[in-house]
Amino acid sequence: MANATRINSYKDNMMTLSKITNDKPMPAVETAVWWIEYVLRTQWTPHLRPASIGLTWYQYYKPRCDCIILAIYCEAICVTA
């Protein structure tokens, strides 16, 4: 690592990457305010709503329940084997 800091090409690449990642059109607070105003302006547009909002509770929790049941089943097999 000490050798990497002495190599100019490494330093130049890191400086370029730093400029790219820190190049933002506005600060984070202004971005958050813009998104809040956008949502209020468009009355919570449908394309921003989560897909899970139309699911019933058992459809929403089914994948989690399946994983828990599978984990219990695998544990039971490992214990008895």
HTML snippet that shows the backbone in 3Dmol.js (N, CA, C, O; Angstrom):
<script src="https://3Dmol.org/build/3Dmol-min.js"></script>
<div id="view" style="width:600px;height:400px;position:relative"></div>
<script>
const pdb = `
ATOM      1  N   MET A   1       0.825  -1.192   0.000  1.00  0.00           N
ATOM      2  CA  MET A   1       0.000   0.000   0.000  1.00  0.00           C
ATOM      3  C   MET A   1       0.865   1.251   0.000  1.00  0.00           C
ATOM      4  O   MET A   1       0.528   2.240  -0.650  1.00  0.00           O
ATOM      5  N   ALA A   2       1.985   1.214   0.729  1.00  0.00           N
ATOM      6  CA  ALA A   2       2.875   2.377   0.765  1.00  0.00           C
ATOM      7  C   ALA A   2       3.433   2.658  -0.619  1.00  0.00           C
ATOM      8  O   ALA A   2       3.651   3.814  -0.981  1.00  0.00           O
ATOM      9  N   ASN A   3       3.665   1.611  -1.393  1.00  0.00           N
ATOM     10  CA  ASN A   3       4.187   1.772  -2.743  1.00  0.00           C
ATOM     11  C   ASN A   3       3.137   2.383  -3.670  1.00  0.00           C
ATOM     12  O   ASN A   3       3.482   3.126  -4.589  1.00  0.00           O
ATOM     13  N   ALA A   4       1.874   2.081  -3.439  1.00  0.00           N
ATOM     14  CA  ALA A   4       0.801   2.582  -4.296  1.00  0.00           C
ATOM     15  C   ALA A   4       0.650   4.095  -4.180  1.00  0.00           C
ATOM     16  O   ALA A   4       0.273   4.748  -5.153  1.00  0.00           O
ATOM     17  N   THR A   5       0.932   4.660  -3.024  1.00  0.00           N
ATOM     18  CA  THR A   5       0.816   6.111  -2.858  1.00  0.00           C
ATOM     19  C   THR A   5       1.924   6.856  -3.584  1.00  0.00           C
ATOM     20  O   THR A   5       1.778   8.047  -3.858  1.00  0.00           O
ATOM     21  N   ARG A   6       3.020   6.193  -3.903  1.00  0.00           N
ATOM     22  CA  ARG A   6       4.130   6.833  -4.604  1.00  0.00           C
ATOM     23  C   ARG A   6       3.971   6.803  -6.124  1.00  0.00           C
ATOM     24  O   ARG A   6       4.658   7.537  -6.835  1.00  0.00           O
ATOM     25  N   ILE A   7       3.083   5.971  -6.616  1.00  0.00           N
ATOM     26  CA  ILE A   7       2.894   5.840  -8.059  1.00  0.00           C
ATOM     27  C   ILE A   7       1.983   6.980  -8.531  1.00  0.00           C
ATOM     28  O   ILE A   7       0.860   7.122  -8.047  1.00  0.00           O
ATOM     29  N   ASN A   8       2.467   7.783  -9.468  1.00  0.00           N
ATOM     30  CA  ASN A   8       1.709   8.939  -9.928  1.00  0.00           C
ATOM     31  C   ASN A   8       0.441   8.547 -10.680  1.00  0.00           C
ATOM     32  O   ASN A   8      -0.585   9.212 -10.538  1.00  0.00           O
ATOM     33  N   SER A   9       0.491   7.489 -11.470  1.00  0.00           N
ATOM     34  CA  SER A   9      -0.700   7.099 -12.226  1.00  0.00           C
ATOM     35  C   SER A   9      -1.830   6.682 -11.284  1.00  0.00           C
ATOM     36  O   SER A   9      -2.997   6.969 -11.553  1.00  0.00           O
ATOM     37  N   TYR A  10      -1.492   6.008 -10.185  1.00  0.00           N
ATOM     38  CA  TYR A  10      -2.509   5.625  -9.203  1.00  0.00           C
ATOM     39  C   TYR A  10      -3.137   6.870  -8.591  1.00  0.00           C
ATOM     40  O   TYR A  10      -4.357   6.959  -8.453  1.00  0.00           O
ATOM     41  N   LYS A  11      -2.300   7.821  -8.231  1.00  0.00           N
ATOM     42  CA  LYS A  11      -2.791   9.063  -7.629  1.00  0.00           C
ATOM     43  C   LYS A  11      -3.662   9.826  -8.634  1.00  0.00           C
ATOM     44  O   LYS A  11      -4.720  10.343  -8.274  1.00  0.00           O
ATOM     45  N   ASP A  12      -3.218   9.895  -9.886  1.00  0.00           N
ATOM     46  CA  ASP A  12      -3.994  10.595 -10.901  1.00  0.00           C
ATOM     47  C   ASP A  12      -5.352   9.934 -11.121  1.00  0.00           C
ATOM     48  O   ASP A  12      -6.364  10.620 -11.259  1.00  0.00           O
ATOM     49  N   ASN A  13      -5.374   8.609 -11.152  1.00  0.00           N
ATOM     50  CA  ASN A  13      -6.639   7.887 -11.316  1.00  0.00           C
ATOM     51  C   ASN A  13      -7.577   8.141 -10.139  1.00  0.00           C
ATOM     52  O   ASN A  13      -8.784   8.295 -10.326  1.00  0.00           O
ATOM     53  N   MET A  14      -7.032   8.184  -8.945  1.00  0.00           N
ATOM     54  CA  MET A  14      -7.859   8.434  -7.769  1.00  0.00           C
ATOM     55  C   MET A  14      -8.381   9.871  -7.749  1.00  0.00           C
ATOM     56  O   MET A  14      -9.511  10.112  -7.326  1.00  0.00           O
ATOM     57  N   MET A  15      -7.585  10.802  -8.195  1.00  0.00           N
ATOM     58  CA  MET A  15      -8.037  12.199  -8.265  1.00  0.00           C
ATOM     59  C   MET A  15      -9.155  12.342  -9.303  1.00  0.00           C
ATOM     60  O   MET A  15     -10.126  13.064  -9.074  1.00  0.00           O
ATOM     61  N   THR A  16      -9.020  11.662 -10.432  1.00  0.00           N
ATOM     62  CA  THR A  16     -10.059  11.693 -11.455  1.00  0.00           C
ATOM     63  C   THR A  16     -11.346  11.068 -10.941  1.00  0.00           C
ATOM     64  O   THR A  16     -12.432  11.608 -11.150  1.00  0.00           O
ATOM     65  N   LEU A  17     -11.223   9.934 -10.272  1.00  0.00           N
ATOM     66  CA  LEU A  17     -12.394   9.277  -9.695  1.00  0.00           C
ATOM     67  C   LEU A  17     -13.049  10.153  -8.635  1.00  0.00           C
ATOM     68  O   LEU A  17     -14.276  10.209  -8.547  1.00  0.00           O
ATOM     69  N   SER A  18     -12.249  10.826  -7.842  1.00  0.00           N
ATOM     70  CA  SER A  18     -12.786  11.721  -6.824  1.00  0.00           C
ATOM     71  C   SER A  18     -13.571  12.867  -7.450  1.00  0.00           C
ATOM     72  O   SER A  18     -14.642  13.227  -6.961  1.00  0.00           O
ATOM     73  N   LYS A  19     -13.045  13.438  -8.527  1.00  0.00           N
ATOM     74  CA  LYS A  19     -13.754  14.527  -9.208  1.00  0.00           C
ATOM     75  C   LYS A  19     -15.077  14.043  -9.788  1.00  0.00           C
ATOM     76  O   LYS A  19     -16.078  14.758  -9.735  1.00  0.00           O
ATOM     77  N   ILE A  20     -15.085  12.826 -10.343  1.00  0.00           N
ATOM     78  CA  ILE A  20     -16.304  12.286 -10.942  1.00  0.00           C
ATOM     79  C   ILE A  20     -17.369  12.024  -9.874  1.00  0.00           C
ATOM     80  O   ILE A  20     -18.531  12.384 -10.057  1.00  0.00           O
ATOM     81  N   THR A  21     -16.978  11.402  -8.769  1.00  0.00           N
ATOM     82  CA  THR A  21     -17.967  11.045  -7.746  1.00  0.00           C
ATOM     83  C   THR A  21     -18.433  12.239  -6.933  1.00  0.00           C
ATOM     84  O   THR A  21     -19.537  12.216  -6.390  1.00  0.00           O
ATOM     85  N   ASN A  22     -17.618  13.280  -6.836  1.00  0.00           N
ATOM     86  CA  ASN A  22     -18.013  14.454  -6.062  1.00  0.00           C
ATOM     87  C   ASN A  22     -18.681  15.522  -6.909  1.00  0.00           C
ATOM     88  O   ASN A  22     -19.053  16.573  -6.388  1.00  0.00           O
ATOM     89  N   ASP A  23     -18.841  15.278  -8.201  1.00  0.00           N
ATOM     90  CA  ASP A  23     -19.481  16.230  -9.090  1.00  0.00           C
ATOM     91  C   ASP A  23     -20.990  16.054  -9.006  1.00  0.00           C
ATOM     92  O   ASP A  23     -21.564  15.168  -9.638  1.00  0.00           O
ATOM     93  N   LYS A  24     -21.611  16.903  -8.223  1.00  0.00           N
ATOM     94  CA  LYS A  24     -23.060  16.819  -8.017  1.00  0.00           C
ATOM     95  C   LYS A  24     -23.676  18.175  -8.376  1.00  0.00           C
ATOM     96  O   LYS A  24     -23.101  19.218  -8.065  1.00  0.00           O
ATOM     97  N   PRO A  25     -24.840  18.164  -9.028  1.00  0.00           N
ATOM     98  CA  PRO A  25     -25.447  19.432  -9.429  1.00  0.00           C
ATOM     99  C   PRO A  25     -25.927  20.273  -8.248  1.00  0.00           C
ATOM    100  O   PRO A  25     -25.967  21.500  -8.333  1.00  0.00           O
ATOM    101  N   MET A  26     -26.289  19.617  -7.152  1.00  0.00           N
ATOM    102  CA  MET A  26     -26.742  20.348  -5.969  1.00  0.00           C
ATOM    103  C   MET A  26     -26.448  19.517  -4.727  1.00  0.00           C
ATOM    104  O   MET A  26     -26.299  18.299  -4.823  1.00  0.00           O
ATOM    105  N   PRO A  27     -26.363  20.152  -3.570  1.00  0.00           N
ATOM    106  CA  PRO A  27     -26.093  19.399  -2.335  1.00  0.00           C
ATOM    107  C   PRO A  27     -27.214  18.416  -2.005  1.00  0.00           C
ATOM    108  O   PRO A  27     -28.313  18.497  -2.554  1.00  0.00           O
ATOM    109  N   ALA A  28     -26.918  17.504  -1.113  1.00  0.00           N
ATOM    110  CA  ALA A  28     -27.877  16.437  -0.770  1.00  0.00           C
ATOM    111  C   ALA A  28     -29.166  17.001  -0.175  1.00  0.00           C
ATOM    112  O   ALA A  28     -30.249  16.489  -0.458  1.00  0.00           O
ATOM    113  N   VAL A  29     -29.064  18.033   0.633  1.00  0.00           N
ATOM    114  CA  VAL A  29     -30.275  18.613   1.248  1.00  0.00           C
ATOM    115  C   VAL A  29     -31.180  19.189   0.172  1.00  0.00           C
ATOM    116  O   VAL A  29     -32.395  18.999   0.216  1.00  0.00           O
ATOM    117  N   GLU A  30     -30.599  19.890  -0.795  1.00  0.00           N
ATOM    118  CA  GLU A  30     -31.410  20.448  -1.876  1.00  0.00           C
ATOM    119  C   GLU A  30     -32.036  19.350  -2.733  1.00  0.00           C
ATOM    120  O   GLU A  30     -33.163  19.503  -3.204  1.00  0.00           O
ATOM    121  N   THR A  31     -31.326  18.259  -2.937  1.00  0.00           N
ATOM    122  CA  THR A  31     -31.877  17.127  -3.686  1.00  0.00           C
ATOM    123  C   THR A  31     -33.064  16.528  -2.940  1.00  0.00           C
ATOM    124  O   THR A  31     -34.083  16.210  -3.553  1.00  0.00           O
ATOM    125  N   ALA A  32     -32.944  16.374  -1.630  1.00  0.00           N
ATOM    126  CA  ALA A  32     -34.053  15.837  -0.835  1.00  0.00           C
ATOM    127  C   ALA A  32     -35.260  16.763  -0.891  1.00  0.00           C
ATOM    128  O   ALA A  32     -36.393  16.302  -1.034  1.00  0.00           O
ATOM    129  N   VAL A  33     -35.026  18.054  -0.781  1.00  0.00           N
ATOM    130  CA  VAL A  33     -36.128  19.021  -0.862  1.00  0.00           C
ATOM    131  C   VAL A  33     -36.781  18.958  -2.239  1.00  0.00           C
ATOM    132  O   VAL A  33     -38.007  19.010  -2.346  1.00  0.00           O
ATOM    133  N   TRP A  34     -35.970  18.846  -3.294  1.00  0.00           N
ATOM    134  CA  TRP A  34     -36.525  18.769  -4.642  1.00  0.00           C
ATOM    135  C   TRP A  34     -37.427  17.557  -4.784  1.00  0.00           C
ATOM    136  O   TRP A  34     -38.516  17.675  -5.346  1.00  0.00           O
ATOM    137  N   TRP A  35     -37.004  16.377  -4.286  1.00  0.00           N
ATOM    138  CA  TRP A  35     -37.825  15.173  -4.404  1.00  0.00           C
ATOM    139  C   TRP A  35     -39.106  15.281  -3.591  1.00  0.00           C
ATOM    140  O   TRP A  35     -40.159  14.821  -4.032  1.00  0.00           O
ATOM    141  N   ILE A  36     -39.029  15.879  -2.417  1.00  0.00           N
ATOM    142  CA  ILE A  36     -40.248  16.060  -1.605  1.00  0.00           C
ATOM    143  C   ILE A  36     -41.220  16.973  -2.335  1.00  0.00           C
ATOM    144  O   ILE A  36     -42.415  16.686  -2.400  1.00  0.00           O
ATOM    145  N   GLU A  37     -40.710  18.083  -2.891  1.00  0.00           N
ATOM    146  CA  GLU A  37     -41.579  18.988  -3.638  1.00  0.00           C
ATOM    147  C   GLU A  37     -42.146  18.310  -4.889  1.00  0.00           C
ATOM    148  O   GLU A  37     -43.296  18.551  -5.256  1.00  0.00           O
ATOM    149  N   TYR A  38     -41.349  17.469  -5.541  1.00  0.00           N
ATOM    150  CA  TYR A  38     -41.812  16.748  -6.731  1.00  0.00           C
ATOM    151  C   TYR A  38     -42.978  15.828  -6.381  1.00  0.00           C
ATOM    152  O   TYR A  38     -43.979  15.783  -7.097  1.00  0.00           O
ATOM    153  N   VAL A  39     -42.843  15.104  -5.290  1.00  0.00           N
ATOM    154  CA  VAL A  39     -43.912  14.182  -4.888  1.00  0.00           C
ATOM    155  C   VAL A  39     -45.163  14.955  -4.524  1.00  0.00           C
ATOM    156  O   VAL A  39     -46.267  14.546  -4.885  1.00  0.00           O
ATOM    157  N   LEU A  40     -45.013  16.064  -3.816  1.00  0.00           N
ATOM    158  CA  LEU A  40     -46.180  16.871  -3.465  1.00  0.00           C
ATOM    159  C   LEU A  40     -46.814  17.509  -4.702  1.00  0.00           C
ATOM    160  O   LEU A  40     -48.036  17.628  -4.790  1.00  0.00           O
ATOM    161  N   ARG A  41     -45.988  17.912  -5.640  1.00  0.00           N
ATOM    162  CA  ARG A  41     -46.459  18.554  -6.860  1.00  0.00           C
ATOM    163  C   ARG A  41     -47.230  17.580  -7.744  1.00  0.00           C
ATOM    164  O   ARG A  41     -48.208  17.970  -8.381  1.00  0.00           O
ATOM    165  N   THR A  42     -46.812  16.337  -7.790  1.00  0.00           N
ATOM    166  CA  THR A  42     -47.440  15.356  -8.670  1.00  0.00           C
ATOM    167  C   THR A  42     -48.447  14.470  -7.947  1.00  0.00           C
ATOM    168  O   THR A  42     -48.957  13.511  -8.528  1.00  0.00           O
ATOM    169  N   GLN A  43     -48.733  14.775  -6.714  1.00  0.00           N
ATOM    170  CA  GLN A  43     -49.728  14.037  -5.924  1.00  0.00           C
ATOM    171  C   GLN A  43     -49.408  12.553  -5.815  1.00  0.00           C
ATOM    172  O   GLN A  43     -50.267  11.706  -6.063  1.00  0.00           O
ATOM    173  N   TRP A  44     -48.168  12.241  -5.441  1.00  0.00           N
ATOM    174  CA  TRP A  44     -47.718  10.865  -5.217  1.00  0.00           C
ATOM    175  C   TRP A  44     -48.006  10.008  -6.436  1.00  0.00           C
ATOM    176  O   TRP A  44     -48.878   9.138  -6.419  1.00  0.00           O
ATOM    177  N   THR A  45     -47.274  10.268  -7.465  1.00  0.00           N
ATOM    178  CA  THR A  45     -47.474   9.615  -8.752  1.00  0.00           C
ATOM    179  C   THR A  45     -47.407   8.095  -8.638  1.00  0.00           C
ATOM    180  O   THR A  45     -46.647   7.570  -7.824  1.00  0.00           O
ATOM    181  N   PRO A  46     -48.188   7.391  -9.438  1.00  0.00           N
ATOM    182  CA  PRO A  46     -48.253   5.931  -9.341  1.00  0.00           C
ATOM    183  C   PRO A  46     -46.921   5.222  -9.608  1.00  0.00           C
ATOM    184  O   PRO A  46     -46.679   4.148  -9.057  1.00  0.00           O
ATOM    185  N   HIS A  47     -46.061   5.800 -10.437  1.00  0.00           N
ATOM    186  CA  HIS A  47     -44.799   5.124 -10.741  1.00  0.00           C
ATOM    187  C   HIS A  47     -43.826   5.160  -9.562  1.00  0.00           C
ATOM    188  O   HIS A  47     -42.805   4.473  -9.597  1.00  0.00           O
ATOM    189  N   LEU A  48     -44.112   5.932  -8.533  1.00  0.00           N
ATOM    190  CA  LEU A  48     -43.261   5.954  -7.343  1.00  0.00           C
ATOM    191  C   LEU A  48     -43.793   5.055  -6.230  1.00  0.00           C
ATOM    192  O   LEU A  48     -43.134   4.870  -5.207  1.00  0.00           O
ATOM    193  N   ARG A  49     -44.969   4.506  -6.429  1.00  0.00           N
ATOM    194  CA  ARG A  49     -45.539   3.638  -5.396  1.00  0.00           C
ATOM    195  C   ARG A  49     -44.900   2.254  -5.462  1.00  0.00           C
ATOM    196  O   ARG A  49     -44.580   1.769  -6.547  1.00  0.00           O
ATOM    197  N   PRO A  50     -44.713   1.616  -4.301  1.00  0.00           N
ATOM    198  CA  PRO A  50     -44.138   0.270  -4.320  1.00  0.00           C
ATOM    199  C   PRO A  50     -45.123  -0.740  -4.925  1.00  0.00           C
ATOM    200  O   PRO A  50     -46.338  -0.596  -4.796  1.00  0.00           O
ATOM    201  N   ALA A  51     -44.579  -1.745  -5.576  1.00  0.00           N
ATOM    202  CA  ALA A  51     -45.426  -2.756  -6.212  1.00  0.00           C
ATOM    203  C   ALA A  51     -46.184  -3.583  -5.179  1.00  0.00           C
ATOM    204  O   ALA A  51     -47.228  -4.157  -5.489  1.00  0.00           O
ATOM    205  N   SER A  52     -45.669  -3.648  -3.964  1.00  0.00           N
ATOM    206  CA  SER A  52     -46.293  -4.464  -2.927  1.00  0.00           C
ATOM    207  C   SER A  52     -47.533  -3.815  -2.328  1.00  0.00           C
ATOM    208  O   SER A  52     -48.189  -4.425  -1.484  1.00  0.00           O
ATOM    209  N   ILE A  53     -47.869  -2.610  -2.735  1.00  0.00           N
ATOM    210  CA  ILE A  53     -49.000  -1.923  -2.117  1.00  0.00           C
ATOM    211  C   ILE A  53     -50.333  -2.582  -2.476  1.00  0.00           C
ATOM    212  O   ILE A  53     -51.302  -2.460  -1.727  1.00  0.00           O
ATOM    213  N   GLY A  54     -50.389  -3.281  -3.619  1.00  0.00           N
ATOM    214  CA  GLY A  54     -51.631  -3.923  -4.027  1.00  0.00           C
ATOM    215  C   GLY A  54     -51.769  -5.361  -3.563  1.00  0.00           C
ATOM    216  O   GLY A  54     -52.768  -6.011  -3.869  1.00  0.00           O
ATOM    217  N   LEU A  55     -50.783  -5.875  -2.828  1.00  0.00           N
ATOM    218  CA  LEU A  55     -50.829  -7.267  -2.393  1.00  0.00           C
ATOM    219  C   LEU A  55     -51.608  -7.412  -1.094  1.00  0.00           C
ATOM    220  O   LEU A  55     -51.644  -6.497  -0.272  1.00  0.00           O
ATOM    221  N   THR A  56     -52.227  -8.566  -0.921  1.00  0.00           N
ATOM    222  CA  THR A  56     -52.855  -8.865   0.367  1.00  0.00           C
ATOM    223  C   THR A  56     -51.764  -9.243   1.359  1.00  0.00           C
ATOM    224  O   THR A  56     -50.622  -9.471   0.958  1.00  0.00           O
ATOM    225  N   TRP A  57     -52.090  -9.312   2.631  1.00  0.00           N
ATOM    226  CA  TRP A  57     -51.062  -9.556   3.653  1.00  0.00           C
ATOM    227  C   TRP A  57     -50.413 -10.924   3.478  1.00  0.00           C
ATOM    228  O   TRP A  57     -49.211 -11.068   3.702  1.00  0.00           O
ATOM    229  N   TYR A  58     -51.194 -11.937   3.077  1.00  0.00           N
ATOM    230  CA  TYR A  58     -50.603 -13.271   2.939  1.00  0.00           C
ATOM    231  C   TYR A  58     -49.730 -13.370   1.686  1.00  0.00           C
ATOM    232  O   TYR A  58     -48.768 -14.138   1.676  1.00  0.00           O
ATOM    233  N   GLN A  59     -50.042 -12.612   0.628  1.00  0.00           N
ATOM    234  CA  GLN A  59     -49.156 -12.575  -0.531  1.00  0.00           C
ATOM    235  C   GLN A  59     -47.852 -11.856  -0.192  1.00  0.00           C
ATOM    236  O   GLN A  59     -46.782 -12.237  -0.665  1.00  0.00           O
ATOM    237  N   TYR A  60     -47.953 -10.819   0.629  1.00  0.00           N
ATOM    238  CA  TYR A  60     -46.782 -10.031   1.003  1.00  0.00           C
ATOM    239  C   TYR A  60     -45.817 -10.847   1.868  1.00  0.00           C
ATOM    240  O   TYR A  60     -44.602 -10.777   1.687  1.00  0.00           O
ATOM    241  N   TYR A  61     -46.372 -11.625   2.815  1.00  0.00           N
ATOM    242  CA  TYR A  61     -45.525 -12.363   3.752  1.00  0.00           C
ATOM    243  C   TYR A  61     -45.199 -13.785   3.310  1.00  0.00           C
ATOM    244  O   TYR A  61     -44.394 -14.448   3.965  1.00  0.00           O
ATOM    245  N   LYS A  62     -45.794 -14.280   2.221  1.00  0.00           N
ATOM    246  CA  LYS A  62     -45.576 -15.662   1.794  1.00  0.00           C
ATOM    247  C   LYS A  62     -44.107 -16.005   1.529  1.00  0.00           C
ATOM    248  O   LYS A  62     -43.654 -17.049   1.999  1.00  0.00           O
ATOM    249  N   PRO A  63     -43.340 -15.188   0.806  1.00  0.00           N
ATOM    250  CA  PRO A  63     -41.925 -15.553   0.594  1.00  0.00           C
ATOM    251  C   PRO A  63     -41.142 -15.672   1.904  1.00  0.00           C
ATOM    252  O   PRO A  63     -40.282 -16.542   2.036  1.00  0.00           O
ATOM    253  N   ARG A  64     -41.434 -14.814   2.853  1.00  0.00           N
ATOM    254  CA  ARG A  64     -40.742 -14.886   4.141  1.00  0.00           C
ATOM    255  C   ARG A  64     -41.127 -16.164   4.889  1.00  0.00           C
ATOM    256  O   ARG A  64     -40.277 -16.834   5.476  1.00  0.00           O
ATOM    257  N   CYS A  65     -42.411 -16.487   4.858  1.00  0.00           N
ATOM    258  CA  CYS A  65     -42.865 -17.699   5.544  1.00  0.00           C
ATOM    259  C   CYS A  65     -42.269 -18.945   4.884  1.00  0.00           C
ATOM    260  O   CYS A  65     -41.882 -19.892   5.569  1.00  0.00           O
ATOM    261  N   ASP A  66     -42.201 -18.938   3.569  1.00  0.00           N
ATOM    262  CA  ASP A  66     -41.613 -20.083   2.864  1.00  0.00           C
ATOM    263  C   ASP A  66     -40.150 -20.270   3.259  1.00  0.00           C
ATOM    264  O   ASP A  66     -39.700 -21.397   3.464  1.00  0.00           O
ATOM    265  N   CYS A  67     -39.412 -19.171   3.366  1.00  0.00           N
ATOM    266  CA  CYS A  67     -37.994 -19.263   3.762  1.00  0.00           C
ATOM    267  C   CYS A  67     -37.848 -19.779   5.191  1.00  0.00           C
ATOM    268  O   CYS A  67     -36.957 -20.580   5.471  1.00  0.00           O
ATOM    269  N   ILE A  68     -38.705 -19.334   6.085  1.00  0.00           N
ATOM    270  CA  ILE A  68     -38.645 -19.788   7.472  1.00  0.00           C
ATOM    271  C   ILE A  68     -38.971 -21.273   7.559  1.00  0.00           C
ATOM    272  O   ILE A  68     -38.295 -22.018   8.269  1.00  0.00           O
ATOM    273  N   ILE A  69     -40.005 -21.705   6.838  1.00  0.00           N
ATOM    274  CA  ILE A  69     -40.388 -23.120   6.849  1.00  0.00           C
ATOM    275  C   ILE A  69     -39.263 -23.968   6.252  1.00  0.00           C
ATOM    276  O   ILE A  69     -38.952 -25.038   6.775  1.00  0.00           O
ATOM    277  N   LEU A  70     -38.654 -23.498   5.167  1.00  0.00           N
ATOM    278  CA  LEU A  70     -37.545 -24.217   4.550  1.00  0.00           C
ATOM    279  C   LEU A  70     -36.354 -24.304   5.502  1.00  0.00           C
ATOM    280  O   LEU A  70     -35.702 -25.346   5.579  1.00  0.00           O
ATOM    281  N   ALA A  71     -36.069 -23.249   6.209  1.00  0.00           N
ATOM    282  CA  ALA A  71     -34.951 -23.252   7.169  1.00  0.00           C
ATOM    283  C   ALA A  71     -35.213 -24.236   8.306  1.00  0.00           C
ATOM    284  O   ALA A  71     -34.305 -24.955   8.725  1.00  0.00           O
ATOM    285  N   ILE A  72     -36.436 -24.271   8.804  1.00  0.00           N
ATOM    286  CA  ILE A  72     -36.784 -25.212   9.877  1.00  0.00           C
ATOM    287  C   ILE A  72     -36.686 -26.644   9.359  1.00  0.00           C
ATOM    288  O   ILE A  72     -36.191 -27.523  10.064  1.00  0.00           O
ATOM    289  N   TYR A  73     -37.146 -26.884   8.153  1.00  0.00           N
ATOM    290  CA  TYR A  73     -37.079 -28.221   7.548  1.00  0.00           C
ATOM    291  C   TYR A  73     -35.625 -28.665   7.380  1.00  0.00           C
ATOM    292  O   TYR A  73     -35.273 -29.799   7.704  1.00  0.00           O
ATOM    293  N   CYS A  74     -34.783 -27.758   6.869  1.00  0.00           N
ATOM    294  CA  CYS A  74     -33.352 -28.109   6.691  1.00  0.00           C
ATOM    295  C   CYS A  74     -32.669 -28.352   8.025  1.00  0.00           C
ATOM    296  O   CYS A  74     -31.829 -29.243   8.145  1.00  0.00           O
ATOM    297  N   GLU A  75     -33.024 -27.572   9.014  1.00  0.00           N
ATOM    298  CA  GLU A  75     -32.438 -27.769  10.353  1.00  0.00           C
ATOM    299  C   GLU A  75     -32.861 -29.127  10.920  1.00  0.00           C
ATOM    300  O   GLU A  75     -32.056 -29.831  11.529  1.00  0.00           O
ATOM    301  N   ALA A  76     -34.123 -29.485  10.714  1.00  0.00           N
ATOM    302  CA  ALA A  76     -34.603 -30.772  11.207  1.00  0.00           C
ATOM    303  C   ALA A  76     -33.877 -31.918  10.517  1.00  0.00           C
ATOM    304  O   ALA A  76     -33.558 -32.921  11.157  1.00  0.00           O
ATOM    305  N   ILE A  77     -33.615 -31.787   9.241  1.00  0.00           N
ATOM    306  CA  ILE A  77     -32.893 -32.833   8.515  1.00  0.00           C
ATOM    307  C   ILE A  77     -31.450 -32.933   9.033  1.00  0.00           C
ATOM    308  O   ILE A  77     -30.932 -34.034   9.223  1.00  0.00           O
ATOM    309  N   CYS A  78     -30.812 -31.791   9.257  1.00  0.00           N
ATOM    310  CA  CYS A  78     -29.416 -31.792   9.746  1.00  0.00           C
ATOM    311  C   CYS A  78     -29.314 -32.365  11.143  1.00  0.00           C
ATOM    312  O   CYS A  78     -28.334 -33.042  11.452  1.00  0.00           O
ATOM    313  N   VAL A  79     -30.289 -32.118  11.992  1.00  0.00           N
ATOM    314  CA  VAL A  79     -30.254 -32.612  13.376  1.00  0.00           C
ATOM    315  C   VAL A  79     -30.463 -34.115  13.422  1.00  0.00           C
ATOM    316  O   VAL A  79     -29.808 -34.811  14.197  1.00  0.00           O
ATOM    317  N   THR A  80     -31.376 -34.622  12.591  1.00  0.00           N
ATOM    318  CA  THR A  80     -31.684 -36.040  12.634  1.00  0.00           C
ATOM    319  C   THR A  80     -30.657 -36.878  11.848  1.00  0.00           C
ATOM    320  O   THR A  80     -30.576 -38.091  12.042  1.00  0.00           O
ATOM    321  N   ALA A  81     -29.900 -36.261  10.994  1.00  0.00           N
ATOM    322  CA  ALA A  81     -28.934 -37.020  10.174  1.00  0.00           C
ATOM    323  C   ALA A  81     -27.673 -37.343  10.921  1.00  0.00           C
ATOM    324  O   ALA A  81     -26.772 -37.973  10.367  1.00  0.00           O
TER     325      ALA A  81
END
`;
const viewer = $3Dmol.createViewer("view");
viewer.addModel(pdb, "pdb");
viewer.setStyle({}, {cartoon: {color: "spectrum"}});
viewer.zoomTo();
viewer.render();
</script>
